[in-house]
Amino acid sequence: MIITLYKQPDGRTQEIDIKNVLPDDEAYFTRNRIAISMEDVGGMFAVYADIGQTDDNGGPVELIELSQGRSCEETLSALRKLCEEELR
């Protein structure tokens, strides 16, 4: 699955292909056109899902899940659940 990685220290971006994602989660994000991005935030990853909606100020609505020692698969599955709840 192609995601955007924000790199320290200047926030430059790089698109990378991650393999540690469950097939059902990847299919969900792809089917719903949810853009995934990640950044290292002090020893863990913040994983963002741009769900394609905008807030009252016109900015993108992004849901955030912190890895907190979990695997990439576990973190993305938790992020998928957040997306499912938000998009109901």
N, C-alpha and C positions, 0 to 999 in steps of 0.2 A: 504494500500500500504506500503510495507516495504521500509524504507529509512535508511540512515546512519546519525546518529546524532553525531556531534563532540562536546565534552563536555569541558567546561572550568575547570580548568585553563591549563591543560596539553594536550588538544586535543585528549584525548582517545576517541575511537569510541564505539557506541552502535547502534545496529540495532533495530529500533522500527517500529511498525505498526501504521501508522497514518490513521485516519478515515475521517479527514476533507479535502477530495479531491473529486472533481466532477468525476462521473463515466467515462465520456468521456475523461477527462484528464488522469485518471489512465490507461484507455485502450490505449491511445496514447503512454504514456511512456512505458508501458509494450510491446506493439506491436513493438515499435522501439528500444527496449532494451536500454532505457535511464535510467541510474542510477542516483537517486536523493539523495542529501545529504543536511544537514542544519547545521548551527551553529549560536549561539547567538552572535551578534556583537553590543554590546552597546544598549540594549533595543529593538532591532529588530532582525529579522532573515535574514541571507544571505542564499539563497536557490540555490544550484548548480545542473546543469544537465550535466552529463558526456555523451556526445552524441556518444561515441564510435569511435571518430576520434583522430588523433594525430597531434600535431603541428610540425614545422620544426625541433625542438629539440627532438622529440620523446615523449613529454609529452602529457597528455590527453587534449583535447579541452573541456573546461567547460564553460557553459553559466551561468551567475549569475543574479539573481533577488533579490532585497531587499524588505522585507515586508513593510516597511515604514507605519506601522499602518493598513495595509490591513489584511483581514482574510487569513487563510491558503489557502482556496479555491481560493480566488482572486489572491494571489501570485503565486500559482501553475498554474493557467490559463494563467497569464502573462508570466510565464516561458515557458509554452507550446508554446505560440505564438513565442517567441524567437527561440525555437527549430525548429518550422515549417519553419521560415524564413531562418535559417542557413542550414537546410537540403534540401532545394529546389534545 
